[in-house]
Amino acid sequence: MSDTHAQSVAYVRDTAIPQSPAPANASGPVKWMRDNLFATWANALLTVAAIYVVYLILSNTLPWIFGGLWNTASLAECREVLQGKSAACFSVLTDRWDQLIFGYSYPAEYYWRPTVAFLIMFVAIAPVLFFDLPRKLLIVTALFPFIAYWLIWGGTIWTPIFALLGVVVGYMVYARLVTGSFAKGFFGGIAAALVVWFIAGYIVPAIAPQEPLLASVPSRDLGGFMLNLMLGLTCVSLSLPIGIALALGRQSSMPLIKWICVIFIEFIRGVPLITLLFVASVMLAYFFPPESTVDLFLRVVIMITMFSSAYIAEVVRGGLAALPKGQYEAADSLGLDYAQAMRLIILPQALKISIPGIVNIAVGLFKDTTLVSVISMFDLVGMIRGPILASTEWNGVYWELLGFAAALFFVVCYGISQYSQWLERRLATDHR
C-alpha cells in the first residue's frame, strides 16, 4: 500500500533546467542583419546595392592610400618612384607638417609654446564639459585664457596679469551690485574692468622689461590648424554668453533693449560671414581711435563672435519659448527676482532644450573659420592654397592635402557631436 502510494506521487525537481541557447536566427548578428538589412525584399536589394557601391569605392581608394609614399622630397620624385602607378604622395604631409599645424611664419623654436597651451586646454575645458569632475579644476579654466595668450603671443607677462586683474575687479563689482539690480551689477562690472584695463595701458609699457621671458610673436605669424583651433575655441566661448544675453534682451519688456537686440540679430543673420570678414579686414579699424593699432586677429574674433552670437540667440530664444508658462509663474510665486529666476529655473531648462542647436552652430562655426583664408590669414586651408601648392616641389598635390584637412576637421567636429549626444543622454533632455 505504501509502495503504491509512493509511486503515485509526482516527481518534483529541486534544480532548474539549464537554459537553452536561443536559435541562431533569433539572436546575435544573424537576427540583427535580418531585422535591419534584410527585413523586406526592398531592404535586401538596397543593402546589396549599398555594399556593391562601398566595394567599388574602397577597392579603388584603399590601394591608393596604402600604396602611398611618405619619404620623397617632391611630387616629381613621387611620380618617378611610382612609375605610372596610382598611389598617394603623402610625403607632402611629412615635409610640410609644421606649416600645416603651426603656419608658415611661426618660429620653429617656439612650437613648444602652442603645444603646451593645447595640452592645458584639455585640463581647462574638462570641468566645464564633464561636471562630475572636482570643481577645483575651474581655477585652471579661469586662468587658461591668460596663460594661453602669454604662451602663444609671448611678450611681457604683465599684460595677461592686468587683463586677469580687470576681470577679477569686474566680477567683484558685479557680485556686489547685482543683489540690488541685475543691470546695475552687469554694467558696473564691465565699467570696472574697462577702468582697470585703461589704467593698465599706461602702466604695462612703463614696467615691461626690455627682454621679456617669452619672445613676442605677432599675430600675422599665426597660421595653420592652430589658427583654426584658436578662432573656433575663442569665438564659441564668447558667443555663447553673448547669444544668451541677446536672447533675453529680445524678450525684454523694455522697448529700447528689445529693439536693439532685434535689429542686431536680424541684421547679422542677413549678412554672409565672408562679408563680415572683409569688414573686419578693411573697415573695422576705422571704428577705433586713430592712434590705436587693432590686431587683425582681434578684429576677426569680433566679427565671427557677432555672427555666431546672433544665431545662438535665436536657438536659445527657441528654448525659452518651448518652456511652459507655468515655469515663469512658478518663479514669480517663489518671490525670485528676474536674475534669480533666469539663473535658477528658466535658463537651465532652456539651455538643455537648446543643446542640439547650439552644438550645430558650434560645429558650423569651427568649419567656417577656414573662410579667414580669403583675407590673407594663413589657416590650414590658407596654407594649402597658398605657400604649399605654390611651391615648385608640391604644386599639383591636392587630394592628399585636402584629405588631411578634412580628417582634422572631422575628428574635432565628430568629437563635438558625440559629446553633445552624451550630454543630452546625461541631462535627459527629452524628459522635462
BAVODREN-631686 format. One record per residue (C-alpha): residue number from 1; x, y, z. Coordinates in steps of 0.001 Angstrom, whole numbers. Each point is the difference from the previous one (the first is absolute). Layout:
N
+-----+---------+---------+---------+
!  nr !      c1 !      c2 !      c3 !
+-----+---------+---------+---------+
! NUM !       X !       Y !       Z !
...
+-----+---------+---------+---------+
END
This chain:
432
+-----+---------+---------+---------+
!  nr !      c1 !      c2 !      c3 !
+-----+---------+---------+---------+
!   1 !       0 !       0 !       0 !
!   2 !    2732 !    2372 !     913 !
!   3 !    2008 !    -963 !   -3084 !
!   4 !   -2969 !     642 !   -2281 !
!   5 !    -647 !    3356 !    1617 !
!   6 !    3672 !     968 !    -263 !
!   7 !      27 !    -785 !   -3726 !
!   8 !   -3098 !    2179 !    -625 !
!   9 !    1599 !    3179 !    1376 !
!  10 !    1267 !    2318 !   -2792 !
!  11 !    3736 !     588 !    -157 !
!  12 !    1013 !    3542 !    1007 !
!  13 !    3315 !    1305 !   -1400 !
!  14 !    2086 !    1888 !    2501 !
!  15 !    2290 !    1661 !   -2616 !
!  16 !    -850 !    2111 !   -3044 !
!  17 !     534 !   -1351 !   -3493 !
!  18 !    2970 !    1773 !   -1668 !
!  19 !   -1165 !    2690 !   -2387 !
!  20 !     454 !    -972 !   -3633 !
!  21 !    1641 !    2495 !   -2327 !
!  22 !   -2268 !    1890 !   -2375 !
!  23 !     -84 !   -1165 !   -3617 !
!  24 !    2672 !    1543 !   -2214 !
!  25 !   -2599 !    1797 !   -2098 !
!  26 !   -1625 !    1588 !    3088 !
!  27 !    3016 !    1676 !    1631 !
!  28 !    3409 !    1449 !    -702 !
!  29 !    1279 !    1332 !   -3320 !
!  30 !   -2368 !   -2151 !   -2063 !
!  31 !   -3075 !    1521 !    1661 !
!  32 !    1413 !    3512 !    -282 !
!  33 !     618 !    -460 !   -3733 !
!  34 !   -3481 !   -1427 !    -528 !
!  35 !   -1636 !    2886 !    1885 !
!  36 !    2094 !    2851 !   -1388 !
!  37 !    1401 !   -1040 !   -3383 !
!  38 !   -2249 !   -2697 !   -1456 !
!  39 !   -3378 !     620 !    1636 !
!  40 !   -1757 !     285 !   -3382 !
!  41 !     883 !    -645 !   -3630 !
!  42 !     396 !    3734 !    -588 !
!  43 !    2365 !     335 !    2970 !
!  44 !    1983 !   -3002 !   -1208 !
!  45 !     442 !    1503 !   -3481 !
!  46 !    1042 !    3362 !    1469 !
!  47 !    2474 !   -1742 !    2328 !
!  48 !    1594 !   -1936 !   -2861 !
!  49 !     203 !    3151 !   -2147 !
!  50 !    1575 !    1995 !    2874 !
!  51 !    2555 !   -2747 !     659 !
!  52 !     915 !     -19 !   -3692 !
!  53 !     475 !    3793 !     -53 !
!  54 !    2154 !    -127 !    3145 !
!  55 !    2046 !   -2787 !   -1588 !
!  56 !     601 !    2067 !   -3134 !
!  57 !    1121 !    3001 !    2042 !
!  58 !    2273 !   -1917 !    2368 !
!  59 !    1497 !   -2193 !   -2730 !
!  60 !    1310 !    3127 !   -1685 !
!  61 !     726 !    2122 !    3058 !
!  62 !    1754 !   -2393 !    2381 !
!  63 !    2793 !   -1035 !   -2447 !
!  64 !     566 !    3697 !    -728 !
!  65 !     303 !     739 !    3738 !
!  66 !    2019 !   -3025 !    1149 !
!  67 !    2315 !     219 !   -3004 !
!  68 !     853 !    3638 !     715 !
!  69 !    3502 !    1362 !     455 !
!  70 !    1160 !    1846 !    3111 !
!  71 !    3706 !     693 !    -473 !
!  72 !     526 !    1772 !   -3327 !
!  73 !    1150 !    3591 !    -355 !
!  74 !   -2390 !    1194 !   -2721 !
!  75 !   -2962 !    -969 !   -2159 !
!  76 !    2332 !    -662 !   -2924 !
!  77 !    1952 !   -2508 !    2094 !
!  78 !   -3287 !   -1654 !    1042 !
!  79 !    -969 !    -470 !   -3623 !
!  80 !    3442 !   -1320 !    -826 !
!  81 !    -191 !   -2625 !    2753 !
!  82 !   -3571 !   -1021 !    -851 !
!  83 !     811 !    -303 !   -3733 !
!  84 !   -3534 !     573 !   -1210 !
!  85 !   -1785 !   -1813 !    2840 !
!  86 !   -2887 !    1704 !    1739 !
!  87 !     861 !     662 !    3641 !
!  88 !     -14 !    2871 !    2449 !
!  89 !    2959 !    2288 !     565 !
!  90 !    -226 !     487 !    3764 !
!  91 !    3552 !    1320 !      66 !
!  92 !   -1451 !    3497 !    -129 !
!  93 !   -1439 !    -607 !    3492 !
!  94 !    3313 !   -1126 !    1477 !
!  95 !    1856 !    2830 !   -1731 !
!  96 !   -2420 !    2823 !     866 !
!  97 !   -1663 !   -1242 !    3184 !
!  98 !    1329 !    2929 !    2011 !
!  99 !   -1542 !    2529 !   -2403 !
! 100 !   -3301 !   -1849 !     -34 !
! 101 !    -206 !      49 !    3803 !
! 102 !    1770 !    3221 !    1040 !
! 103 !      29 !    2119 !   -3151 !
! 104 !    2667 !    1321 !   -2288 !
! 105 !    1626 !    2661 !    2178 !
! 106 !    -335 !   -1205 !    3584 !
! 107 !    3583 !    -541 !    1270 !
! 108 !     898 !   -3688 !     149 !
! 109 !    1866 !     401 !    3292 !
! 110 !   -3271 !    1150 !    1625 !
! 111 !   -2182 !   -2925 !   -1096 !
! 112 !      24 !   -1265 !    3570 !
! 113 !   -1973 !    3052 !    1166 !
! 114 !   -3278 !    -599 !   -1911 !
! 115 !     450 !   -3727 !     636 !
! 116 !      44 !     581 !    3770 !
! 117 !   -2999 !    2322 !    -313 !
! 118 !   -1824 !   -2712 !   -1967 !
! 119 !     633 !   -2574 !    2728 !
! 120 !   -1100 !    2392 !    2752 !
! 121 !   -3196 !     591 !   -1981 !
! 122 !   -1194 !   -3552 !     693 !
! 123 !     431 !     518 !    3737 !
! 124 !   -1763 !    3367 !    -221 !
! 125 !   -3082 !   -1151 !   -1905 !
! 126 !    -373 !   -3299 !    1879 !
! 127 !   -1909 !    1382 !    3051 !
! 128 !   -2252 !    2008 !   -2329 !
! 129 !    -898 !   -2960 !   -2211 !
! 130 !     -87 !   -2690 !    2702 !
! 131 !   -1592 !    1456 !    3111 !
! 132 !     768 !   -3026 !    2170 !
! 133 !    3649 !    1024 !     205 !
! 134 !    1282 !    1919 !    3050 !
! 135 !   -1041 !    3637 !     -57 !
! 136 !    3541 !    1011 !     954 !
! 137 !     989 !    -551 !   -3641 !
! 138 !   -2054 !    3071 !    -899 !
! 139 !    2978 !    2029 !    1197 !
! 140 !    1929 !   -1342 !   -3000 !
! 141 !   -2993 !     855 !   -2205 !
! 142 !     -25 !    3592 !    1227 !
! 143 !    3760 !     432 !    -424 !
! 144 !     279 !   -1805 !   -3349 !
! 145 !    -823 !    2967 !   -2324 !
! 146 !    2720 !    2118 !    1557 !
! 147 !    2564 !   -2824 !     105 !
! 148 !    -727 !    -967 !   -3611 !
! 149 !     297 !    3611 !   -1148 !
! 150 !    3389 !     397 !    1638 !
! 151 !    1295 !   -3319 !   -1332 !
! 152 !   -1107 !     526 !   -3606 !
! 153 !     658 !    3723 !    -426 !
! 154 !    2747 !     388 !    2575 !
! 155 !    1146 !    3444 !    1096 !
! 156 !    -146 !    1405 !    3505 !
! 157 !   -1861 !   -2034 !    2588 !
! 158 !   -1532 !    3189 !    1420 !
! 159 !   -2500 !     195 !   -2867 !
! 160 !   -1894 !   -3188 !     926 !
! 161 !     396 !     787 !    3706 !
! 162 !   -1749 !    3369 !    -341 !
! 163 !   -2592 !   -1542 !   -2314 !
! 164 !    -762 !   -2553 !    2712 !
! 165 !     -67 !    2747 !    2614 !
! 166 !   -2608 !    1889 !   -2024 !
! 167 !   -2211 !   -3094 !    -175 !
! 168 !     323 !    -606 !    3752 !
! 169 !    -841 !    3613 !     870 !
! 170 !   -2931 !     -22 !   -2411 !
! 171 !   -1394 !   -3169 !    1530 !
! 172 !     359 !    1384 !    3531 !
! 173 !   -1920 !    3140 !    -957 !
! 174 !   -2651 !   -2100 !   -1744 !
! 175 !    -433 !   -2282 !    3025 !
! 176 !    -392 !    3023 !    2273 !
! 177 !   -2529 !    1879 !   -2134 !
! 178 !   -2039 !   -2858 !   -1504 !
! 179 !   -1944 !    -545 !    3231 !
! 180 !   -1667 !    3364 !    -491 !
! 181 !    -415 !     -71 !   -3774 !
! 182 !    1211 !   -2392 !   -2665 !
! 183 !     540 !    2783 !   -2552 !
! 184 !    1897 !    2121 !    2535 !
! 185 !    2278 !   -2924 !     885 !
! 186 !     575 !    -987 !   -3625 !
! 187 !     893 !    3436 !   -1325 !
! 188 !    1842 !     905 !    3187 !
! 189 !    2218 !   -3052 !    -356 !
! 190 !     779 !     811 !   -3629 !
! 191 !     813 !    3601 !     885 !
! 192 !    2336 !   -1075 !    2813 !
! 193 !    1849 !   -2429 !   -2288 !
! 194 !     399 !    2674 !   -2684 !
! 195 !    1430 !    2444 !    2518 !
! 196 !    2616 !   -2534 !    1122 !
! 197 !     955 !    -789 !   -3593 !
! 198 !     198 !    3703 !    -877 !
! 199 !    2382 !     624 !    2895 !
! 200 !    2005 !   -3094 !    -943 !
! 201 !     525 !    1476 !   -3465 !
! 202 !    2200 !    2650 !    1597 !
! 203 !    1608 !   -2160 !    2688 !
! 204 !    1051 !   -3059 !   -2019 !
! 205 !    2285 !    1835 !   -2478 !
! 206 !    1763 !    1685 !    2907 !
! 207 !     736 !   -3150 !    2000 !
! 208 !     460 !   -2484 !   -2854 !
! 209 !    3598 !   -1288 !    -236 !
! 210 !    2022 !     571 !   -3161 !
! 211 !     521 !   -3748 !    -429 !
! 212 !   -3139 !   -1867 !    1079 !
! 213 !      79 !   -3573 !    1228 !
! 214 !   -1760 !   -1194 !   -3178 !
! 215 !     838 !    1628 !   -3311 !
! 216 !   -2902 !    1812 !   -1636 !
! 217 !   -1616 !   -1566 !   -3084 !
! 218 !   -2282 !    2260 !   -2102 !
! 219 !   -3437 !   -1216 !    -994 !
! 220 !     886 !      85 !   -3695 !
! 221 !    2367 !   -2936 !     675 !
! 222 !   -2816 !   -2205 !    1295 !
! 223 !   -1350 !   -2548 !   -2443 !
! 224 !    -812 !   -3586 !    -828 !
! 225 !   -2455 !   -2134 !    1929 !
! 226 !    1116 !    1791 !    3164 !
! 227 !   -1715 !    3159 !   -1295 !
! 228 !   -3232 !   -1895 !    -712 !
! 229 !     -21 !   -1438 !    3528 !
! 230 !     689 !    3381 !    1570 !
! 231 !   -2770 !    1730 !   -1954 !
! 232 !   -2473 !   -2801 !     586 !
! 233 !     587 !    -322 !    3749 !
! 234 !     117 !    3764 !     599 !
! 235 !   -3072 !     873 !   -2057 !
! 236 !   -2160 !   -2843 !    1338 !
! 237 !     940 !     870 !    3590 !
! 238 !    -881 !    3662 !    -526 !
! 239 !   -3085 !    -424 !   -2171 !
! 240 !   -1861 !   -2278 !    2427 !
! 241 !    -432 !    2532 !    2859 !
! 242 !    -548 !    2849 !   -2472 !
! 243 !   -2630 !   -2048 !   -1846 !
! 244 !   -1789 !    -767 !    3278 !
! 245 !       7 !    3712 !     874 !
! 246 !   -1404 !     869 !   -3460 !
! 247 !   -2737 !   -2613 !     354 !
! 248 !   -1014 !    1396 !    3375 !
! 249 !     191 !    3525 !   -1349 !
! 250 !   -2282 !    -882 !   -2908 !
! 251 !   -2620 !   -1157 !    2502 !
! 252 !     472 !    3042 !    2225 !
! 253 !   -2977 !    2181 !     903 !
! 254 !    2139 !    3122 !    -543 !
! 255 !    -615 !    1157 !   -3602 !
! 256 !    3443 !    1549 !    -462 !
! 257 !    1887 !   -3114 !    1110 !
! 258 !   -2322 !   -2259 !   -1985 !
! 259 !     316 !    1876 !   -3286 !
! 260 !    3780 !     369 !     281 !
! 261 !     262 !   -3795 !     341 !
! 262 !   -2538 !    -627 !   -2787 !
! 263 !    1791 !    2300 !   -2450 !
! 264 !    3405 !   -1458 !     852 !
! 265 !   -1155 !   -3618 !    -355 !
! 266 !   -1925 !     503 !   -3234 !
! 267 !    2737 !    2099 !   -1601 !
! 268 !    2809 !   -2422 !     834 !
! 269 !   -2018 !   -3032 !   -1094 !
! 270 !    -720 !    1714 !   -3315 !
! 271 !    3663 !     616 !    -854 !
! 272 !    2396 !   -2743 !   -1198 !
! 273 !    2952 !    -743 !    2262 !
! 274 !    2476 !     625 !   -2784 !
! 275 !   -1338 !    3573 !    -279 !
! 276 !     576 !     543 !    3716 !
! 277 !    3536 !   -1328 !    -361 !
! 278 !     725 !    2524 !   -2736 !
! 279 !   -1408 !    2680 !    2306 !
! 280 !    2332 !   -1233 !    2753 !
! 281 !    2964 !     107 !   -2364 !
! 282 !    -645 !    3380 !   -1622 !
! 283 !   -2544 !    2141 !    1831 !
! 284 !     -73 !    -952 !    3679 !
! 285 !    3274 !    1766 !     756 !
! 286 !   -1688 !    3335 !    -827 !
! 287 !   -2353 !    -418 !    2991 !
! 288 !    2904 !      92 !    2471 !
! 289 !    2087 !    3042 !    1010 !
! 290 !    2493 !    1066 !   -2702 !
! 291 !    3043 !    -589 !    2182 !
! 292 !   -1067 !   -3541 !     940 !
! 293 !    1170 !   -2989 !   -2023 !
! 294 !   -2666 !   -2673 !     359 !
! 295 !    1361 !   -3416 !    -835 !
! 296 !   -1580 !   -1834 !   -2953 !
! 297 !    -510 !   -3109 !    2139 !
! 298 !   -2028 !    2040 !    2499 !
! 299 !   -2076 !    1553 !   -2796 !
! 300 !    -777 !   -3428 !   -1453 !
! 301 !    -934 !   -1332 !    3445 !
! 302 !   -2402 !    2922 !     460 !
! 303 !   -1765 !    -601 !   -3307 !
! 304 !    -234 !   -3800 !     280 !
! 305 !   -1250 !     336 !    3584 !
! 306 !   -2672 !    2478 !   -1086 !
! 307 !   -1056 !   -2331 !   -2816 !
! 308 !    -308 !   -3121 !    2153 !
! 309 !   -1578 !    1904 !    2913 !
! 310 !   -2953 !     992 !   -2173 !
! 311 !    -682 !   -3621 !    -932 !
! 312 !     476 !   -1288 !    3540 !
! 313 !   -2432 !    2691 !    1198 !
! 314 !   -2729 !   -1404 !   -2236 !
! 315 !     682 !   -3562 !    1155 !
! 316 !    -178 !    1033 !    3657 !
! 317 !   -3137 !    2042 !    -685 !
! 318 !   -1576 !   -3155 !   -1399 !
! 319 !     904 !   -1813 !    3215 !
! 320 !   -1528 !    2792 !    2067 !
! 321 !   -3187 !     -80 !   -2079 !
! 322 !    -272 !   -3788 !     428 !
! 323 !    -288 !     290 !    3784 !
! 324 !   -3523 !     -98 !    1409 !
! 325 !   -1330 !    3265 !    1357 !
! 326 !    -359 !   -1669 !    3372 !
! 327 !    3774 !       7 !     460 !
! 328 !      40 !    3798 !     -86 !
! 329 !   -3001 !     152 !    2313 !
! 330 !    1669 !   -2436 !    2396 !
! 331 !    3061 !    2251 !     192 !
! 332 !   -2227 !    2990 !     762 !
! 333 !   -1886 !   -1936 !    2675 !
! 334 !    3276 !    -786 !    1749 !
! 335 !     780 !    3694 !     247 !
! 336 !    3074 !    -186 !   -2253 !
! 337 !    1138 !    3107 !   -1837 !
! 338 !     797 !     -46 !   -3725 !
! 339 !    3672 !    -954 !     349 !
! 340 !    -709 !   -2771 !    2509 !
! 341 !   -2861 !   -1436 !   -2049 !
! 342 !    2101 !    -110 !   -3153 !
! 343 !    3049 !   -1456 !    1731 !
! 344 !   -1749 !   -2613 !    2120 !
! 345 !   -3118 !   -1052 !   -1932 !
! 346 !    -397 !    1303 !   -3558 !
! 347 !    3442 !    -110 !   -1622 !
! 348 !    1027 !   -3495 !    1238 !
! 349 !   -3080 !   -1484 !   -1661 !
! 350 !     195 !    2149 !   -3122 !
! 351 !    3671 !    -799 !    -556 !
! 352 !    -648 !   -3735 !     322 !
! 353 !   -2608 !     271 !   -2733 !
! 354 !    2385 !    2070 !   -2126 !
! 355 !    2973 !   -2384 !     161 !
! 356 !    -409 !   -1471 !   -3532 !
! 357 !    -349 !    3424 !   -1605 !
! 358 !    2930 !    1490 !    1900 !
! 359 !    2250 !   -2928 !    -924 !
! 360 !   -1074 !     304 !   -3630 !
! 361 !    1046 !    3649 !     -28 !
! 362 !    3295 !    -816 !    1762 !
! 363 !     863 !   -2630 !   -2617 !
! 364 !    -922 !    2337 !   -2846 !
! 365 !    1979 !    2845 !    1568 !
! 366 !    3113 !   -2143 !     338 !
! 367 !    -181 !    -973 !   -3671 !
! 368 !    -680 !    3614 !   -1006 !
! 369 !    3336 !    1068 !    1487 !
! 370 !    1535 !   -1155 !   -3307 !
! 371 !   -1553 !    3096 !   -1609 !
! 372 !    2706 !    2151 !    1555 !
! 373 !    2264 !   -1168 !   -2818 !
! 374 !   -1772 !    2477 !   -2311 !
! 375 !    1342 !    2921 !    2067 !
! 376 !    3618 !   -1208 !    -124 !
! 377 !      33 !   -1886 !    3307 !
! 378 !    1863 !   -3233 !    -602 !
! 379 !   -2084 !   -2552 !    1858 !
! 380 !      92 !   -3676 !    -990 !
! 381 !   -1826 !     526 !   -3301 !
! 382 !    1912 !    3231 !    -605 !
! 383 !    3288 !   -1834 !     426 !
! 384 !   -1087 !   -2669 !   -2480 !
! 385 !   -1249 !    2476 !   -2599 !
! 386 !    2903 !    2376 !     502 !
! 387 !    3587 !    -851 !     901 !
! 388 !    -194 !   -3798 !    -387 !
! 389 !   -1733 !    -301 !   -3378 !
! 390 !    1897 !    3030 !   -1264 !
! 391 !    3337 !   -1720 !     614 !
! 392 !    1677 !   -1771 !   -2905 !
! 393 !     494 !   -3182 !    2024 !
! 394 !   -3677 !    -649 !     739 !
! 395 !   -1923 !    1837 !   -2686 !
! 396 !   -2682 !   -2467 !   -1086 !
! 397 !    -544 !   -1870 !    3289 !
! 398 !   -3669 !     538 !     838 !
! 399 !   -1730 !   -3129 !    1288 !
! 400 !    2623 !    -739 !    2646 !
! 401 !     -16 !    3506 !    1460 !
! 402 !   -3744 !     548 !    -137 !
! 403 !    -609 !   -3504 !    1374 !
! 404 !    2305 !     775 !    2933 !
! 405 !   -1886 !    3230 !     677 !
! 406 !   -3339 !   -1833 !    -211 !
! 407 !    1244 !   -2653 !    2440 !
! 408 !    1055 !    2598 !    2578 !
! 409 !   -3295 !    1865 !    -195 !
! 410 !   -1964 !   -3254 !      97 !
! 411 !    1730 !   -1145 !    3196 !
! 412 !    -801 !    3264 !    1796 !
! 413 !   -3571 !     331 !   -1285 !
! 414 !    -802 !   -3664 !     625 !
! 415 !    1343 !     318 !    3536 !
! 416 !   -2252 !    3013 !     621 !
! 417 !   -2994 !   -1896 !   -1388 !
! 418 !     638 !   -3065 !    2149 !
! 419 !     408 !    2151 !    3097 !
! 420 !   -3324 !    1738 !    -671 !
! 421 !   -1774 !   -3354 !    -316 !
! 422 !    1555 !   -1166 !    3265 !
! 423 !   -1072 !    3241 !    1682 !
! 424 !   -3562 !    -377 !   -1287 !
! 425 !    -184 !   -3526 !    1408 !
! 426 !    1515 !    1128 !    3280 !
! 427 !   -2435 !    2892 !     416 !
! 428 !   -2942 !   -1947 !   -1460 !
! 429 !   -1103 !    2933 !   -2141 !
! 430 !   -2952 !   -1965 !   -1334 !
! 431 !   -1547 !    -226 !    3496 !
! 432 !    -691 !    3253 !    1788 !
+-----+---------+---------+---------+
END
